[in-house]
Amino acid sequence: MIAAASASAPGKVNLVLQVGQPDHSGYHQLFSVFDSVARREAVTITLSAPARSGNDHATAQAQTAAALAQAAQAQAQAVSGRPWWEEVEVTTTVQIDPATDKETEQELAHLDPAQHLAVRALKEVAQNSGSERSQQLQAKQIHARLEVVKTIPMAGGMAGGSADAAAALVAANAVLQAELDDEELHRLGRRLGADVPACLAGEVTVATGYGDQIQRSYRVPTHHWVFVLAHQGLSTPEVFRHFDSLELGRNELDTELSPSLEQALLGGQVAQLFQNDLQPVAAKRDDLKQTLQELSARALPAIISGSGPTIAVPAADAEAAHALAQEIRTWPTVAATLVTTSPSAPARLEWEK
Ligand code: C5P
């Protein structure tokens, strides 16, 4: 091993999500209040020397058949014409719902590494820094391996993929000795996904543009959540498309929080802010409609997170959150519940060696 670095980044729930009209790119102008949650994705990047030609040291030293096969495979990869980022190894550990984690890991094992947001983040950092390690990586003189630990529900409206990208940007910046500053990481993050800057920033942020322009950050007291997971995910592009077909886009968006909502936020009274323009679209799905009705019948405030389907329910404290989670988990429309808190720290380096 040459070097390794590990970083983490939080998922999010939108306390406010106002959606404007789509522009020429198909993307929408947004006014969003992101609340980072203490479910964080961890990305570890390890750089090592690749095995090389026939008289290569590693091949010469390989004693067993398994070691020989491994050396031959590494050698084949080193001389193949594929771009380096297609050869990045990615392994994923899922820690979301014990009933389905193993199955999800197996599905993820088949994903194309070149499409993985964490790999794309590593590629952005390597291509935008002149460091020696960045050059060596691109010349295939060193090899990169990524380990992702997922704790944020997938296709859930909680920016799990964007958190992978944010954590990978920070880990790559360290391991490649790229020395990119925060502004540059945000610029690269924006290219990977509209939510990536919010995952980099953590805390509670107000964002405009495509949701990628962070206008300001608030220090908000710790508050408690139950996240209610559905049996099936929702595709964000499809929810936006449906939203457009119903012509629901606003002509005018807020640009800042009103003083009274700001006061509620600073007091940790997050439910007072709840507003999600995508909710009527996501909640057309029968299971979500039913879960929201059950919550409303118990006078529990709730909001669909982003494009859904995860539903966020605030709780007074940790004890209340656990009791509520236990009850809601038994509902037939619910796959699992997660208890967590907000806000969470910005994306950060956890360790390097
Ligand atoms: O940027 P990201 O890849 O995370 O966005 C996922 C999808 O959400 C986009 O493909 C687009 O359909 C939709 N989106 C949008 N307007 C935004 C942000 C996202 O239409 N401001």
Residues whose N, C-alpha, C, O or C-beta is under 5 A from the ligand:
A	BS01	C5P	G26 Y27 H28 L30 L192 G193 A194 D195 Y210 G211 T236 P237 F240
